[in-house]
Amino acid sequence: TRRARGSVGASAPGADAEPSLDGVLLGALMRWRGAEAKRRRIPAFRVMTNAALQGIAASRPRDERALLAVKGIGPALAAKYGPALLELVRSS
């Protein structure tokens, strides 16, 4: 990766640390997305992006507010899929 012009050294340890990805949850989320895409007869990426699924698996949101904090999840996706996503997080 490239540093911005004028940046000095690396950032402080842990400053950019992200929660670790939950592989079991990510698998469950991807299976859910595949089933939803098949049911709606659309490509899986139109249901939700890989990055959004990874964000959910990393942050394990417990409520809609936390789900909305995941990059790629806006009010429309939260309203449409929030209950199913939060149930997957709870059960994984």
C-alpha positions as CSV (number, residue, x, y, z in Angstrom):
1,T,0.0,0.0,0.0
2,R,1.1,3.6,-0.6
3,R,1.3,6.2,2.1
4,A,-0.1,9.6,1.5
5,R,2.5,12.2,0.5
6,G,3.9,13.8,3.6
7,S,2.9,11.0,6.0
8,V,5.5,10.0,8.5
9,G,6.0,6.4,9.7
10,A,3.2,4.0,10.5
11,S,0.2,4.7,12.6
12,A,0.1,3.8,16.2
13,P,-0.2,0.1,17.0
14,G,-3.8,-0.9,17.0
15,A,-5.1,2.4,15.6
16,D,-6.5,0.7,12.5
17,A,-7.2,-2.6,14.1
18,E,-10.4,-4.2,12.9
19,P,-12.3,-6.9,14.8
20,S,-11.3,-10.4,13.6
21,L,-13.5,-12.0,11.0
22,D,-15.8,-14.8,12.2
23,G,-15.4,-17.4,9.4
24,V,-18.4,-19.5,10.6
25,L,-20.6,-16.5,10.6
26,L,-19.3,-15.3,7.2
27,G,-20.1,-18.7,5.7
28,A,-23.6,-18.6,7.1
29,L,-24.1,-15.0,5.8
30,M,-22.9,-16.1,2.3
31,R,-25.3,-19.1,2.3
32,W,-28.1,-16.8,3.3
33,R,-27.3,-14.3,0.6
34,G,-27.1,-17.1,-2.0
35,A,-30.5,-18.4,-1.0
36,E,-32.0,-14.9,-1.0
37,A,-30.5,-14.2,-4.4
38,K,-31.9,-17.4,-5.8
39,R,-35.4,-16.7,-4.2
40,R,-35.4,-13.2,-5.8
41,R,-33.8,-14.4,-9.0
42,I,-31.0,-11.8,-8.9
43,P,-27.2,-12.0,-8.7
44,A,-25.9,-12.4,-5.1
45,F,-24.0,-9.1,-5.2
46,R,-27.3,-7.3,-5.7
47,V,-28.5,-8.7,-2.4
48,M,-25.4,-7.6,-0.5
49,T,-21.7,-7.1,-1.2
50,N,-18.9,-9.3,0.0
51,A,-17.5,-6.3,1.9
52,A,-20.8,-5.8,3.8
53,L,-21.0,-9.5,4.7
54,Q,-17.4,-9.4,5.9
55,G,-18.2,-6.2,8.0
56,I,-21.1,-8.0,9.6
57,A,-18.9,-11.1,10.3
58,A,-16.2,-8.9,11.8
59,S,-18.4,-6.6,14.0
60,R,-21.2,-9.1,14.9
61,P,-23.8,-6.4,15.3
62,R,-26.4,-7.1,18.1
63,D,-29.0,-4.5,17.0
64,E,-30.1,-2.4,14.0
65,R,-28.1,0.6,15.2
66,A,-24.9,-1.5,15.2
67,L,-25.9,-3.0,11.8
68,L,-26.2,0.4,10.4
69,A,-22.7,1.2,11.5
70,V,-21.4,-1.6,9.1
71,K,-19.9,-0.1,5.9
72,G,-22.3,-0.9,3.1
73,I,-25.4,-1.3,5.2
74,G,-27.8,1.6,4.9
75,P,-31.3,2.1,6.0
76,A,-32.9,0.3,3.1
77,L,-30.8,-2.8,3.5
78,A,-31.3,-2.7,7.3
79,A,-35.0,-2.5,6.8
80,K,-35.2,-5.2,4.2
81,Y,-32.7,-7.7,5.7
82,G,-31.9,-6.6,9.2
83,P,-34.0,-9.1,11.1
84,A,-32.6,-12.0,9.2
85,L,-29.1,-10.8,9.5
86,L,-29.3,-10.1,13.2
87,E,-30.8,-13.6,13.7
88,L,-27.9,-15.1,11.8
89,V,-25.4,-13.2,14.0
90,R,-27.3,-14.4,17.2
91,S,-27.4,-18.0,16.1
92,S,-23.8,-18.3,14.8
